[in-house]
Amino acid sequence: MIDLSLNEVETLSTKAARGAGFSWGLAEDIGRAARRIAVEDEAWGVAMLSLAENAQSFAAPDPARAARWRCGEADKPAERPLCPIRTAALLLDDPPSASAIPLAILDVGLPVWLDAMLRRSNMRVAERPELLTPRADVVIENRAEVAQPVTGRRGAIEERTLAALNSFAARTYVPESERSRVRGAGGGRVDDE
């Protein structure tokens, strides 16, 4: 096991999420959510790796489904499980009305991520999902109090999981060019920064 600071957990998770195909904005949200998961569970790395490996298999919430959520109508499942990240982003950016809460959402992939993303809002998943539940139906309800960020802890991760996450993160690196190899690290001959 390797101990990472919570900042390292967040940075690695952000890069791995971007390498898995999420936009930079969503990747940053994932990094913050991974930090929250790491505070509570040592298997945060496995959850992050599962999200990265399955990112392309999740469906984003379609507009018709989101409209049903806003109106408080019953949800209908799709062919593929819902992306927990894009679902959380939609709920945070355009929250359902108070009359639509509690809101039942069917077939959410890796629901622990939906829970982690909603923790700093006035919404929450009614029953906290198990860390590695692959998909589940969830109920979103109002939260009485917004959770405060936790500091001073560390995130343990197995070396094999760390290597796998680093391989996703490496997809974000700019490939070397002949010019960059000649110049080496830094600004070259003139470093004016």
Secondary structure, 3 states (H helix, E strand, C coil): CEEEEHHHHHHHHHHHHHHCCCCHHHHHHHHHHHHHHHHHCCCHHHHHHHHHHHHHHCECCCHHHHHHHHHCCCCCCCCCCECHHHHHHHHHHCCCCHHHCCEEEEEEECHHHHHHHHCCCCEEECCCCCCCCCEEEEEEEECCCCCCCCCCCEEEECHHHHHHHHHHHHHHCCCCCHHHHHHCCCCCCCCCC
